[in-house]
């Protein structure tokens, strides 16, 4: 799971299949709701998406214990 601090500082994220998504812009935050954030990300050449506070449970940072496929578990 990605926290707001991770969203502000990290440049690379992994999804539940351990695919690498790279930051593709600035993190957007809201003044009225301090828990909201949106990080635009890119996978490959043509796939774009965003890591938000709503889908942060689906994403983790590389090297975290949640990445089971690359570790061979």
CHARMM-style PDB file with segment names, atoms N, HN, CA, C and O in Angstrom:
ATOM      1  N   UNK     1       0.834  -1.180   0.000  1.00  0.00      PROA
ATOM      2  CA  UNK     1       0.000   0.000   0.000  1.00  0.00      PROA
ATOM      3  C   UNK     1       0.880   1.244   0.000  1.00  0.00      PROA
ATOM      4  O   UNK     1       1.898   1.298   0.689  1.00  0.00      PROA
ATOM      5  N   UNK     2       0.482   2.223  -0.766  1.00  0.00      PROA
ATOM      6  HN  UNK     2      -0.345   2.179  -1.326  1.00  0.00      PROA
ATOM      7  CA  UNK     2       1.230   3.469  -0.900  1.00  0.00      PROA
ATOM      8  C   UNK     2       0.605   4.523   0.010  1.00  0.00      PROA
ATOM      9  O   UNK     2      -0.607   4.738  -0.015  1.00  0.00      PROA
ATOM     10  N   UNK     3       1.435   5.173   0.804  1.00  0.00      PROA
ATOM     11  HN  UNK     3       2.419   4.999   0.824  1.00  0.00      PROA
ATOM     12  CA  UNK     3       0.956   6.263   1.648  1.00  0.00      PROA
ATOM     13  C   UNK     3       1.102   7.586   0.892  1.00  0.00      PROA
ATOM     14  O   UNK     3       1.668   7.632  -0.200  1.00  0.00      PROA
ATOM     15  N   UNK     4       0.591   8.637   1.480  1.00  0.00      PROA
ATOM     16  HN  UNK     4       0.131   8.599   2.367  1.00  0.00      PROA
ATOM     17  CA  UNK     4       0.707   9.951   0.836  1.00  0.00      PROA
ATOM     18  C   UNK     4       2.172  10.376   0.757  1.00  0.00      PROA
ATOM     19  O   UNK     4       2.581  10.988  -0.230  1.00  0.00      PROA
ATOM     20  N   UNK     5       2.964  10.063   1.776  1.00  0.00      PROA
ATOM     21  HN  UNK     5       2.632   9.566   2.578  1.00  0.00      PROA
ATOM     22  CA  UNK     5       4.393  10.389   1.755  1.00  0.00      PROA
ATOM     23  C   UNK     5       5.101   9.650   0.626  1.00  0.00      PROA
ATOM     24  O   UNK     5       5.946  10.228  -0.056  1.00  0.00      PROA
ATOM     25  N   UNK     6       4.763   8.374   0.422  1.00  0.00      PROA
ATOM     26  HN  UNK     6       4.076   7.904   0.976  1.00  0.00      PROA
ATOM     27  CA  UNK     6       5.337   7.618  -0.698  1.00  0.00      PROA
ATOM     28  C   UNK     6       4.941   8.236  -2.034  1.00  0.00      PROA
ATOM     29  O   UNK     6       5.754   8.311  -2.955  1.00  0.00      PROA
ATOM     30  N   UNK     7       3.701   8.674  -2.135  1.00  0.00      PROA
ATOM     31  HN  UNK     7       3.040   8.613  -1.387  1.00  0.00      PROA
ATOM     32  CA  UNK     7       3.227   9.286  -3.378  1.00  0.00      PROA
ATOM     33  C   UNK     7       3.973  10.581  -3.680  1.00  0.00      PROA
ATOM     34  O   UNK     7       4.191  10.913  -4.846  1.00  0.00      PROA
ATOM     35  N   UNK     8       4.358  11.298  -2.663  1.00  0.00      PROA
ATOM     36  HN  UNK     8       4.181  11.029  -1.717  1.00  0.00      PROA
ATOM     37  CA  UNK     8       5.079  12.556  -2.865  1.00  0.00      PROA
ATOM     38  C   UNK     8       6.551  12.342  -3.193  1.00  0.00      PROA
ATOM     39  O   UNK     8       7.154  13.180  -3.863  1.00  0.00      PROA
ATOM     40  N   UNK     9       7.144  11.238  -2.738  1.00  0.00      PROA
ATOM     41  HN  UNK     9       6.653  10.557  -2.194  1.00  0.00      PROA
ATOM     42  CA  UNK     9       8.594  11.075  -2.858  1.00  0.00      PROA
ATOM     43  C   UNK     9       9.051  10.009  -3.843  1.00  0.00      PROA
ATOM     44  O   UNK     9      10.134  10.141  -4.414  1.00  0.00      PROA
ATOM     45  N   UNK    10       8.267   8.959  -4.064  1.00  0.00      PROA
ATOM     46  HN  UNK    10       7.387   8.853  -3.600  1.00  0.00      PROA
ATOM     47  CA  UNK    10       8.716   7.849  -4.908  1.00  0.00      PROA
ATOM     48  C   UNK    10       8.524   8.151  -6.392  1.00  0.00      PROA
ATOM     49  O   UNK    10       7.617   8.891  -6.773  1.00  0.00      PROA
ATOM     50  N   UNK    11       9.387   7.571  -7.222  1.00  0.00      PROA
ATOM     51  HN  UNK    11      10.124   6.970  -6.913  1.00  0.00      PROA
ATOM     52  CA  UNK    11       9.290   7.724  -8.675  1.00  0.00      PROA
ATOM     53  C   UNK    11       8.849   6.445  -9.375  1.00  0.00      PROA
ATOM     54  O   UNK    11       8.440   6.485 -10.536  1.00  0.00      PROA
ATOM     55  N   UNK    12       8.926   5.309  -8.681  1.00  0.00      PROA
ATOM     56  HN  UNK    12       9.257   5.277  -7.738  1.00  0.00      PROA
ATOM     57  CA  UNK    12       8.591   4.019  -9.273  1.00  0.00      PROA
ATOM     58  C   UNK    12       7.623   3.296  -8.339  1.00  0.00      PROA
ATOM     59  O   UNK    12       7.795   3.300  -7.120  1.00  0.00      PROA
ATOM     60  N   UNK    13       6.601   2.677  -8.933  1.00  0.00      PROA
ATOM     61  HN  UNK    13       6.461   2.675  -9.924  1.00  0.00      PROA
ATOM     62  CA  UNK    13       5.603   1.925  -8.178  1.00  0.00      PROA
ATOM     63  C   UNK    13       5.403   0.574  -8.839  1.00  0.00      PROA
ATOM     64  O   UNK    13       5.642   0.433 -10.039  1.00  0.00      PROA
ATOM     65  N   UNK    14       4.967  -0.428  -8.073  1.00  0.00      PROA
ATOM     66  HN  UNK    14       4.773  -0.313  -7.099  1.00  0.00      PROA
ATOM     67  CA  UNK    14       4.628  -1.744  -8.596  1.00  0.00      PROA
ATOM     68  C   UNK    14       3.149  -1.995  -8.357  1.00  0.00      PROA
ATOM     69  O   UNK    14       2.604  -1.615  -7.321  1.00  0.00      PROA
ATOM     70  N   UNK    15       2.493  -2.649  -9.339  1.00  0.00      PROA
ATOM     71  HN  UNK    15       2.936  -2.958 -10.180  1.00  0.00      PROA
ATOM     72  CA  UNK    15       1.102  -3.029  -9.132  1.00  0.00      PROA
ATOM     73  C   UNK    15       1.055  -4.422  -8.526  1.00  0.00      PROA
ATOM     74  O   UNK    15       2.087  -4.955  -8.119  1.00  0.00      PROA
ATOM     75  N   UNK    16      -0.131  -5.020  -8.460  1.00  0.00      PROA
ATOM     76  HN  UNK    16      -0.970  -4.588  -8.790  1.00  0.00      PROA
ATOM     77  CA  UNK    16      -0.259  -6.327  -7.816  1.00  0.00      PROA
ATOM     78  C   UNK    16       0.418  -7.447  -8.598  1.00  0.00      PROA
ATOM     79  O   UNK    16       0.640  -8.525  -8.048  1.00  0.00      PROA
ATOM     80  N   UNK    17       0.753  -7.221  -9.865  1.00  0.00      PROA
ATOM     81  HN  UNK    17       0.573  -6.345 -10.313  1.00  0.00      PROA
ATOM     82  CA  UNK    17       1.509  -8.189 -10.669  1.00  0.00      PROA
ATOM     83  C   UNK    17       2.993  -7.856 -10.726  1.00  0.00      PROA
ATOM     84  O   UNK    17       3.735  -8.475 -11.489  1.00  0.00      PROA
ATOM     85  N   UNK    18       3.431  -6.894  -9.937  1.00  0.00      PROA
ATOM     86  HN  UNK    18       2.828  -6.392  -9.318  1.00  0.00      PROA
ATOM     87  CA  UNK    18       4.816  -6.423  -9.844  1.00  0.00      PROA
ATOM     88  C   UNK    18       5.318  -5.830 -11.158  1.00  0.00      PROA
ATOM     89  O   UNK    18       6.510  -5.901 -11.457  1.00  0.00      PROA
ATOM     90  N   UNK    19       4.419  -5.249 -11.937  1.00  0.00      PROA
ATOM     91  HN  UNK    19       3.450  -5.191 -11.694  1.00  0.00      PROA
ATOM     92  CA  UNK    19       4.834  -4.490 -13.111  1.00  0.00      PROA
ATOM     93  C   UNK    19       5.293  -3.116 -12.635  1.00  0.00      PROA
ATOM     94  O   UNK    19       4.727  -2.557 -11.695  1.00  0.00      PROA
ATOM     95  N   UNK    20       6.307  -2.581 -13.276  1.00  0.00      PROA
ATOM     96  HN  UNK    20       6.767  -3.035 -14.040  1.00  0.00      PROA
ATOM     97  CA  UNK    20       6.877  -1.306 -12.863  1.00  0.00      PROA
ATOM     98  C   UNK    20       6.165  -0.156 -13.563  1.00  0.00      PROA
ATOM     99  O   UNK    20       6.154  -0.079 -14.792  1.00  0.00      PROA
ATOM    100  N   UNK    21       5.576   0.731 -12.781  1.00  0.00      PROA
ATOM    101  HN  UNK    21       5.585   0.669 -11.783  1.00  0.00      PROA
ATOM    102  CA  UNK    21       4.925   1.941 -13.263  1.00  0.00      PROA
ATOM    103  C   UNK    21       5.795   3.115 -12.839  1.00  0.00      PROA
ATOM    104  O   UNK    21       6.160   3.234 -11.669  1.00  0.00      PROA
ATOM    105  N   UNK    22       6.128   3.985 -13.796  1.00  0.00      PROA
ATOM    106  HN  UNK    22       5.831   3.888 -14.746  1.00  0.00      PROA
ATOM    107  CA  UNK    22       6.978   5.148 -13.508  1.00  0.00      PROA
ATOM    108  C   UNK    22       6.131   6.402 -13.381  1.00  0.00      PROA
ATOM    109  O   UNK    22       5.087   6.537 -14.021  1.00  0.00      PROA
ATOM    110  N   UNK    23       6.601   7.317 -12.543  1.00  0.00      PROA
ATOM    111  HN  UNK    23       7.448   7.208 -12.024  1.00  0.00      PROA
ATOM    112  CA  UNK    23       5.934   8.610 -12.391  1.00  0.00      PROA
ATOM    113  C   UNK    23       5.972   9.338 -13.724  1.00  0.00      PROA
ATOM    114  O   UNK    23       6.974   9.301 -14.437  1.00  0.00      PROA
ATOM    115  N   UNK    24       4.864  10.003 -14.054  1.00  0.00      PROA
ATOM    116  HN  UNK    24       4.050  10.034 -13.475  1.00  0.00      PROA
ATOM    117  CA  UNK    24       4.766  10.693 -15.325  1.00  0.00      PROA
ATOM    118  C   UNK    24       4.314  12.143 -15.132  1.00  0.00      PROA
ATOM    119  O   UNK    24       3.726  12.734 -16.038  1.00  0.00      PROA
ATOM    120  N   UNK    25       4.578  12.700 -13.990  1.00  0.00      PROA
ATOM    121  HN  UNK    25       5.056  12.219 -13.254  1.00  0.00      PROA
ATOM    122  CA  UNK    25       4.178  14.074 -13.724  1.00  0.00      PROA
ATOM    123  C   UNK    25       4.231  14.382 -12.241  1.00  0.00      PROA
ATOM    124  O   UNK    25       4.806  13.635 -11.451  1.00  0.00      PROA
ATOM    125  N   UNK    26       3.621  15.492 -11.885  1.00  0.00      PROA
ATOM    126  HN  UNK    26       3.154  16.099 -12.527  1.00  0.00      PROA
ATOM    127  CA  UNK    26       3.637  15.969 -10.512  1.00  0.00      PROA
ATOM    128  C   UNK    26       2.498  15.372  -9.703  1.00  0.00      PROA
ATOM    129  O   UNK    26       1.424  15.097 -10.239  1.00  0.00      PROA
ATOM    130  N   UNK    27       2.732  15.173  -8.422  1.00  0.00      PROA
ATOM    131  HN  UNK    27       3.604  15.397  -7.987  1.00  0.00      PROA
ATOM    132  CA  UNK    27       1.682  14.713  -7.530  1.00  0.00      PROA
ATOM    133  C   UNK    27       0.728  15.860  -7.242  1.00  0.00      PROA
ATOM    134  O   UNK    27       1.150  16.963  -6.895  1.00  0.00      PROA
ATOM    135  N   UNK    28      -0.561  15.589  -7.390  1.00  0.00      PROA
ATOM    136  HN  UNK    28      -0.904  14.693  -7.673  1.00  0.00      PROA
ATOM    137  CA  UNK    28      -1.564  16.599  -7.080  1.00  0.00      PROA
ATOM    138  C   UNK    28      -2.125  16.311  -5.699  1.00  0.00      PROA
ATOM    139  O   UNK    28      -2.464  15.170  -5.388  1.00  0.00      PROA
ATOM    140  N   UNK    29      -2.223  17.345  -4.869  1.00  0.00      PROA
ATOM    141  HN  UNK    29      -1.947  18.272  -5.122  1.00  0.00      PROA
ATOM    142  CA  UNK    29      -2.819  17.224  -3.546  1.00  0.00      PROA
ATOM    143  C   UNK    29      -3.928  18.253  -3.409  1.00  0.00      PROA
ATOM    144  O   UNK    29      -3.973  19.232  -4.154  1.00  0.00      PROA
ATOM    145  N   UNK    30      -4.819  18.031  -2.459  1.00  0.00      PROA
ATOM    146  HN  UNK    30      -4.783  17.236  -1.853  1.00  0.00      PROA
ATOM    147  CA  UNK    30      -5.951  18.917  -2.235  1.00  0.00      PROA
ATOM    148  C   UNK    30      -5.812  19.585  -0.878  1.00  0.00      PROA
ATOM    149  O   UNK    30      -5.371  18.966   0.090  1.00  0.00      PROA
ATOM    150  N   UNK    31      -6.198  20.869  -0.818  1.00  0.00      PROA
ATOM    151  HN  UNK    31      -6.556  21.372  -1.605  1.00  0.00      PROA
ATOM    152  CA  UNK    31      -6.136  21.610   0.437  1.00  0.00      PROA
ATOM    153  C   UNK    31      -7.297  21.267   1.358  1.00  0.00      PROA
ATOM    154  O   UNK    31      -7.117  21.175   2.573  1.00  0.00      PROA
ATOM    155  N   UNK    32      -8.476  21.077   0.802  1.00  0.00      PROA
ATOM    156  HN  UNK    32      -8.623  21.152  -0.185  1.00  0.00      PROA
ATOM    157  CA  UNK    32      -9.651  20.793   1.638  1.00  0.00      PROA
ATOM    158  C   UNK    32      -9.652  19.390   2.211  1.00  0.00      PROA
ATOM    159  O   UNK    32     -10.117  19.173   3.330  1.00  0.00      PROA
ATOM    160  N   UNK    33      -9.137  18.443   1.459  1.00  0.00      PROA
ATOM    161  HN  UNK    33      -8.759  18.619   0.550  1.00  0.00      PROA
ATOM    162  CA  UNK    33      -9.045  17.062   1.941  1.00  0.00      PROA
ATOM    163  C   UNK    33      -7.580  16.665   1.887  1.00  0.00      PROA
ATOM    164  O   UNK    33      -7.073  16.298   0.827  1.00  0.00      PROA
ATOM    165  N   UNK    34      -6.905  16.734   3.009  1.00  0.00      PROA
ATOM    166  HN  UNK    34      -7.317  17.032   3.870  1.00  0.00      PROA
ATOM    167  CA  UNK    34      -5.451  16.543   3.030  1.00  0.00      PROA
ATOM    168  C   UNK    34      -5.032  15.102   2.771  1.00  0.00      PROA
ATOM    169  O   UNK    34      -3.854  14.846   2.522  1.00  0.00      PROA
ATOM    170  N   UNK    35      -5.961  14.158   2.824  1.00  0.00      PROA
ATOM    171  HN  UNK    35      -6.918  14.366   3.026  1.00  0.00      PROA
ATOM    172  CA  UNK    35      -5.622  12.764   2.554  1.00  0.00      PROA
ATOM    173  C   UNK    35      -5.670  12.414   1.071  1.00  0.00      PROA
ATOM    174  O   UNK    35      -5.193  11.348   0.681  1.00  0.00      PROA
ATOM    175  N   UNK    36      -6.229  13.277   0.242  1.00  0.00      PROA
ATOM    176  HN  UNK    36      -6.617  14.143   0.559  1.00  0.00      PROA
ATOM    177  CA  UNK    36      -6.340  12.999  -1.195  1.00  0.00      PROA
ATOM    178  C   UNK    36      -5.025  13.284  -1.911  1.00  0.00      PROA
ATOM    179  O   UNK    36      -4.328  14.248  -1.595  1.00  0.00      PROA
ATOM    180  N   UNK    37      -4.697  12.438  -2.873  1.00  0.00      PROA
ATOM    181  HN  UNK    37      -5.263  11.655  -3.130  1.00  0.00      PROA
ATOM    182  CA  UNK    37      -3.544  12.655  -3.745  1.00  0.00      PROA
ATOM    183  C   UNK    37      -3.782  11.938  -5.062  1.00  0.00      PROA
ATOM    184  O   UNK    37      -4.607  11.029  -5.152  1.00  0.00      PROA
ATOM    185  N   UNK    38      -3.040  12.366  -6.090  1.00  0.00      PROA
ATOM    186  HN  UNK    38      -2.370  13.105  -6.017  1.00  0.00      PROA
ATOM    187  CA  UNK    38      -3.109  11.748  -7.411  1.00  0.00      PROA
ATOM    188  C   UNK    38      -1.740  11.833  -8.053  1.00  0.00      PROA
ATOM    189  O   UNK    38      -1.198  12.923  -8.237  1.00  0.00      PROA
ATOM    190  N   UNK    39      -1.176  10.672  -8.395  1.00  0.00      PROA
ATOM    191  HN  UNK    39      -1.616   9.787  -8.245  1.00  0.00      PROA
ATOM    192  CA  UNK    39       0.138  10.594  -9.043  1.00  0.00      PROA
ATOM    193  C   UNK    39      -0.057  10.004 -10.433  1.00  0.00      PROA
ATOM    194  O   UNK    39      -0.453   8.844 -10.547  1.00  0.00      PROA
ATOM    195  N   UNK    40       0.208  10.766 -11.499  1.00  0.00      PROA
ATOM    196  HN  UNK    40       0.529  11.708 -11.406  1.00  0.00      PROA
ATOM    197  CA  UNK    40       0.126  10.176 -12.839  1.00  0.00      PROA
ATOM    198  C   UNK    40       1.302   9.222 -13.067  1.00  0.00      PROA
ATOM    199  O   UNK    40       2.448   9.554 -12.766  1.00  0.00      PROA
ATOM    200  N   UNK    41       1.007   8.042 -13.598  1.00  0.00      PROA
ATOM    201  HN  UNK    41       0.076   7.771 -13.842  1.00  0.00      PROA
ATOM    202  CA  UNK    41       2.038   7.027 -13.828  1.00  0.00      PROA
ATOM    203  C   UNK    41       1.926   6.482 -15.247  1.00  0.00      PROA
ATOM    204  O   UNK    41       0.900   6.630 -15.911  1.00  0.00      PROA
ATOM    205  N   UNK    42       3.017   5.843 -15.696  1.00  0.00      PROA
ATOM    206  HN  UNK    42       3.850   5.723 -15.156  1.00  0.00      PROA
ATOM    207  CA  UNK    42       3.105   5.304 -17.048  1.00  0.00      PROA
ATOM    208  C   UNK    42       3.735   3.923 -16.990  1.00  0.00      PROA
ATOM    209  O   UNK    42       4.672   3.688 -16.227  1.00  0.00      PROA
ATOM    210  N   UNK    43       3.207   3.000 -17.812  1.00  0.00      PROA
ATOM    211  HN  UNK    43       2.446   3.191 -18.432  1.00  0.00      PROA
ATOM    212  CA  UNK    43       3.753   1.656 -17.939  1.00  0.00      PROA
ATOM    213  C   UNK    43       4.004   1.403 -19.415  1.00  0.00      PROA
ATOM    214  O   UNK    43       3.074   1.461 -20.219  1.00  0.00      PROA
ATOM    215  N   UNK    44       5.233   1.128 -19.776  1.00  0.00      PROA
ATOM    216  HN  UNK    44       5.989   1.081 -19.123  1.00  0.00      PROA
ATOM    217  CA  UNK    44       5.557   0.890 -21.178  1.00  0.00      PROA
ATOM    218  C   UNK    44       5.457   2.167 -21.994  1.00  0.00      PROA
ATOM    219  O   UNK    44       5.731   3.258 -21.493  1.00  0.00      PROA
ATOM    220  N   UNK    45       5.064   2.027 -23.258  1.00  0.00      PROA
ATOM    221  HN  UNK    45       4.842   1.141 -23.665  1.00  0.00      PROA
ATOM    222  CA  UNK    45       4.989   3.191 -24.132  1.00  0.00      PROA
ATOM    223  C   UNK    45       3.616   3.845 -24.179  1.00  0.00      PROA
ATOM    224  O   UNK    45       3.515   5.057 -24.365  1.00  0.00      PROA
ATOM    225  N   UNK    46       2.556   3.056 -24.012  1.00  0.00      PROA
ATOM    226  HN  UNK    46       2.638   2.071 -23.860  1.00  0.00      PROA
ATOM    227  CA  UNK    46       1.227   3.585 -24.288  1.00  0.00      PROA
ATOM    228  C   UNK    46       0.215   3.423 -23.152  1.00  0.00      PROA
ATOM    229  O   UNK    46      -0.957   3.751 -23.339  1.00  0.00      PROA
ATOM    230  N   UNK    47       0.614   2.943 -22.017  1.00  0.00      PROA
ATOM    231  HN  UNK    47       1.565   2.676 -21.865  1.00  0.00      PROA
ATOM    232  CA  UNK    47      -0.341   2.739 -20.916  1.00  0.00      PROA
ATOM    233  C   UNK    47      -0.133   3.804 -19.847  1.00  0.00      PROA
ATOM    234  O   UNK    47       0.958   3.955 -19.298  1.00  0.00      PROA
ATOM    235  N   UNK    48      -1.196   4.529 -19.568  1.00  0.00      PROA
ATOM    236  HN  UNK    48      -2.082   4.406 -20.014  1.00  0.00      PROA
ATOM    237  CA  UNK    48      -1.180   5.597 -18.579  1.00  0.00      PROA
ATOM    238  C   UNK    48      -2.261   5.346 -17.545  1.00  0.00      PROA
ATOM    239  O   UNK    48      -3.315   4.795 -17.864  1.00  0.00      PROA
ATOM    240  N   UNK    49      -2.010   5.740 -16.328  1.00  0.00      PROA
ATOM    241  HN  UNK    49      -1.154   6.188 -16.069  1.00  0.00      PROA
ATOM    242  CA  UNK    49      -2.984   5.599 -15.259  1.00  0.00      PROA
ATOM    243  C   UNK    49      -2.597   6.571 -14.150  1.00  0.00      PROA
ATOM    244  O   UNK    49      -1.734   7.426 -14.348  1.00  0.00      PROA
ATOM    245  N   UNK    50      -3.220   6.446 -13.005  1.00  0.00      PROA
ATOM    246  HN  UNK    50      -3.921   5.752 -12.845  1.00  0.00      PROA
ATOM    247  CA  UNK    50      -2.912   7.310 -11.872  1.00  0.00      PROA
ATOM    248  C   UNK    50      -3.032   6.514 -10.583  1.00  0.00      PROA
ATOM    249  O   UNK    50      -3.939   5.697 -10.424  1.00  0.00      PROA
ATOM    250  N   UNK    51      -2.116   6.761  -9.678  1.00  0.00      PROA
ATOM    251  HN  UNK    51      -1.379   7.425  -9.808  1.00  0.00      PROA
ATOM    252  CA  UNK    51      -2.205   6.225  -8.325  1.00  0.00      PROA
ATOM    253  C   UNK    51      -2.914   7.280  -7.496  1.00  0.00      PROA
ATOM    254  O   UNK    51      -2.439   8.409  -7.377  1.00  0.00      PROA
ATOM    255  N   UNK    52      -4.046   6.911  -6.927  1.00  0.00      PROA
ATOM    256  HN  UNK    52      -4.431   5.994  -7.024  1.00  0.00      PROA
ATOM    257  CA  UNK    52      -4.824   7.844  -6.113  1.00  0.00      PROA
ATOM    258  C   UNK    52      -5.019   7.268  -4.722  1.00  0.00      PROA
ATOM    259  O   UNK    52      -4.636   6.133  -4.439  1.00  0.00      PROA
ATOM    260  N   UNK    53      -5.617   8.070  -3.869  1.00  0.00      PROA
ATOM    261  HN  UNK    53      -5.928   8.992  -4.099  1.00  0.00      PROA
ATOM    262  CA  UNK    53      -5.908   7.572  -2.522  1.00  0.00      PROA
ATOM    263  C   UNK    53      -6.954   6.456  -2.553  1.00  0.00      PROA
ATOM    264  O   UNK    53      -7.026   5.661  -1.616  1.00  0.00      PROA
ATOM    265  N   UNK    54      -7.758   6.382  -3.604  1.00  0.00      PROA
ATOM    266  HN  UNK    54      -7.700   7.028  -4.365  1.00  0.00      PROA
ATOM    267  CA  UNK    54      -8.768   5.329  -3.730  1.00  0.00      PROA
ATOM    268  C   UNK    54      -8.172   3.979  -4.129  1.00  0.00      PROA
ATOM    269  O   UNK    54      -8.655   2.940  -3.678  1.00  0.00      PROA
ATOM    270  N   UNK    55      -7.137   3.976  -4.963  1.00  0.00      PROA
ATOM    271  HN  UNK    55      -6.746   4.820  -5.330  1.00  0.00      PROA
ATOM    272  CA  UNK    55      -6.556   2.707  -5.416  1.00  0.00      PROA
ATOM    273  C   UNK    55      -5.156   2.465  -4.856  1.00  0.00      PROA
ATOM    274  O   UNK    55      -4.414   1.648  -5.400  1.00  0.00      PROA
ATOM    275  N   UNK    56      -4.785   3.151  -3.792  1.00  0.00      PROA
ATOM    276  HN  UNK    56      -5.387   3.815  -3.350  1.00  0.00      PROA
ATOM    277  CA  UNK    56      -3.443   3.007  -3.216  1.00  0.00      PROA
ATOM    278  C   UNK    56      -3.203   1.623  -2.620  1.00  0.00      PROA
ATOM    279  O   UNK    56      -2.053   1.206  -2.477  1.00  0.00      PROA
ATOM    280  N   UNK    57      -4.262   0.912  -2.274  1.00  0.00      PROA
ATOM    281  HN  UNK    57      -5.196   1.251  -2.390  1.00  0.00      PROA
ATOM    282  CA  UNK    57      -4.098  -0.430  -1.719  1.00  0.00      PROA
ATOM    283  C   UNK    57      -3.669  -1.447  -2.782  1.00  0.00      PROA
ATOM    284  O   UNK    57      -3.213  -2.536  -2.435  1.00  0.00      PROA
ATOM    285  N   UNK    58      -3.804  -1.113  -4.060  1.00  0.00      PROA
ATOM    286  HN  UNK    58      -4.174  -0.227  -4.342  1.00  0.00      PROA
ATOM    287  CA  UNK    58      -3.408  -2.003  -5.153  1.00  0.00      PROA
ATOM    288  C   UNK    58      -1.952  -1.829  -5.572  1.00  0.00      PROA
ATOM    289  O   UNK    58      -1.447  -2.609  -6.379  1.00  0.00      PROA
ATOM    290  N   UNK    59      -1.274  -0.823  -5.040  1.00  0.00      PROA
ATOM    291  HN  UNK    59      -1.683  -0.189  -4.385  1.00  0.00      PROA
ATOM    292  CA  UNK    59       0.072  -0.447  -5.478  1.00  0.00      PROA
ATOM    293  C   UNK    59       1.013  -0.482  -4.282  1.00  0.00      PROA
ATOM    294  O   UNK    59       0.611  -0.200  -3.154  1.00  0.00      PROA
ATOM    295  N   UNK    60       2.279  -0.834  -4.543  1.00  0.00      PROA
ATOM    296  HN  UNK    60       2.606  -1.064  -5.460  1.00  0.00      PROA
ATOM    297  CA  UNK    60       3.303  -0.767  -3.497  1.00  0.00      PROA
ATOM    298  C   UNK    60       4.605  -0.272  -4.102  1.00  0.00      PROA
ATOM    299  O   UNK    60       4.749  -0.212  -5.323  1.00  0.00      PROA
ATOM    300  N   UNK    61       5.539   0.078  -3.254  1.00  0.00      PROA
ATOM    301  HN  UNK    61       5.422   0.030  -2.262  1.00  0.00      PROA
ATOM    302  CA  UNK    61       6.831   0.569  -3.738  1.00  0.00      PROA
ATOM    303  C   UNK    61       7.755  -0.624  -3.962  1.00  0.00      PROA
ATOM    304  O   UNK    61       7.608  -1.640  -3.281  1.00  0.00      PROA
ATOM    305  N   UNK    62       8.705  -0.532  -4.896  1.00  0.00      PROA
ATOM    306  HN  UNK    62       8.824   0.293  -5.449  1.00  0.00      PROA
ATOM    307  CA  UNK    62       9.622  -1.644  -5.161  1.00  0.00      PROA
ATOM    308  C   UNK    62      10.451  -1.977  -3.927  1.00  0.00      PROA
ATOM    309  O   UNK    62      10.840  -1.099  -3.157  1.00  0.00      PROA
ATOM    310  N   UNK    63      10.703  -3.252  -3.767  1.00  0.00      PROA
ATOM    311  HN  UNK    63      10.386  -3.965  -4.393  1.00  0.00      PROA
ATOM    312  CA  UNK    63      11.474  -3.707  -2.620  1.00  0.00      PROA
ATOM    313  C   UNK    63      10.615  -3.995  -1.413  1.00  0.00      PROA
ATOM    314  O   UNK    63      11.123  -4.463  -0.394  1.00  0.00      PROA
ATOM    315  N   UNK    64       9.330  -3.730  -1.500  1.00  0.00      PROA
ATOM    316  HN  UNK    64       8.917  -3.350  -2.328  1.00  0.00      PROA
ATOM    317  CA  UNK    64       8.428  -4.011  -0.378  1.00  0.00      PROA
ATOM    318  C   UNK    64       8.146  -5.511  -0.311  1.00  0.00      PROA
ATOM    319  O   UNK    64       8.350  -6.236  -1.284  1.00  0.00      PROA
ATOM    320  N   UNK    65       7.687  -5.952   0.819  1.00  0.00      PROA
ATOM    321  HN  UNK    65       7.521  -5.363   1.609  1.00  0.00      PROA
ATOM    322  CA  UNK    65       7.426  -7.380   1.007  1.00  0.00      PROA
ATOM    323  C   UNK    65       6.196  -7.856   0.237  1.00  0.00      PROA
ATOM    324  O   UNK    65       5.946  -9.059   0.170  1.00  0.00      PROA
ATOM    325  N   UNK    66       5.422  -6.934  -0.347  1.00  0.00      PROA
ATOM    326  HN  UNK    66       5.625  -5.957  -0.293  1.00  0.00      PROA
ATOM    327  CA  UNK    66       4.220  -7.318  -1.072  1.00  0.00      PROA
ATOM    328  C   UNK    66       4.521  -7.874  -2.463  1.00  0.00      PROA
ATOM    329  O   UNK    66       3.634  -8.457  -3.086  1.00  0.00      PROA
ATOM    330  N   UNK    67       5.729  -7.713  -2.960  1.00  0.00      PROA
ATOM    331  HN  UNK    67       6.449  -7.239  -2.454  1.00  0.00      PROA
ATOM    332  CA  UNK    67       6.074  -8.152  -4.310  1.00  0.00      PROA
ATOM    333  C   UNK    67       6.501  -9.627  -4.256  1.00  0.00      PROA
ATOM    334  O   UNK    67       7.653  -9.935  -3.952  1.00  0.00      PROA
ATOM    335  N   UNK    68       5.558 -10.533  -4.556  1.00  0.00      PROA
ATOM    336  HN  UNK    68       4.621 -10.283  -4.803  1.00  0.00      PROA
ATOM    337  CA  UNK    68       5.805 -11.963  -4.423  1.00  0.00      PROA
ATOM    338  C   UNK    68       6.328 -12.605  -5.695  1.00  0.00      PROA
ATOM    339  O   UNK    68       7.029 -13.614  -5.622  1.00  0.00      PROA
ATOM    340  N   UNK    69       6.011 -12.058  -6.847  1.00  0.00      PROA
ATOM    341  HN  UNK    69       5.440 -11.238  -6.906  1.00  0.00      PROA
ATOM    342  CA  UNK    69       6.365 -12.709  -8.103  1.00  0.00      PROA
ATOM    343  C   UNK    69       7.860 -12.637  -8.368  1.00  0.00      PROA
ATOM    344  O   UNK    69       8.462 -13.641  -8.750  1.00  0.00      PROA
ATOM    345  N   UNK    70       8.477 -11.472  -8.177  1.00  0.00      PROA
ATOM    346  HN  UNK    70       7.988 -10.657  -7.867  1.00  0.00      PROA
ATOM    347  CA  UNK    70       9.899 -11.335  -8.480  1.00  0.00      PROA
ATOM    348  C   UNK    70      10.786 -12.034  -7.462  1.00  0.00      PROA
ATOM    349  O   UNK    70      11.931 -12.368  -7.764  1.00  0.00      PROA
ATOM    350  N   UNK    71      10.265 -12.259  -6.250  1.00  0.00      PROA
ATOM    351  HN  UNK    71       9.335 -11.987  -6.004  1.00  0.00      PROA
ATOM    352  CA  UNK    71      11.052 -12.938  -5.234  1.00  0.00      PROA
ATOM    353  C   UNK    71      10.991 -14.451  -5.370  1.00  0.00      PROA
ATOM    354  O   UNK    71      11.750 -15.161  -4.710  1.00  0.00      PROA
ATOM    355  N   UNK    72      10.091 -14.960  -6.224  1.00  0.00      PROA
ATOM    356  HN  UNK    72       9.474 -14.384  -6.761  1.00  0.00      PROA
ATOM    357  CA  UNK    72       9.992 -16.372  -6.455  1.00  0.00      PROA
ATOM    358  C   UNK    72       9.188 -17.118  -5.405  1.00  0.00      PROA
ATOM    359  O   UNK    72       9.388 -18.319  -5.223  1.00  0.00      PROA
ATOM    360  N   UNK    73       8.290 -16.442  -4.712  1.00  0.00      PROA
ATOM    361  HN  UNK    73       8.128 -15.466  -4.860  1.00  0.00      PROA
ATOM    362  CA  UNK    73       7.466 -17.112  -3.692  1.00  0.00      PROA
ATOM    363  C   UNK    73       6.240 -17.713  -4.301  1.00  0.00      PROA
ATOM    364  OT1 UNK    73       5.432 -18.315  -3.594  1.00  0.00      PROA
TER     365      UNK     73
END
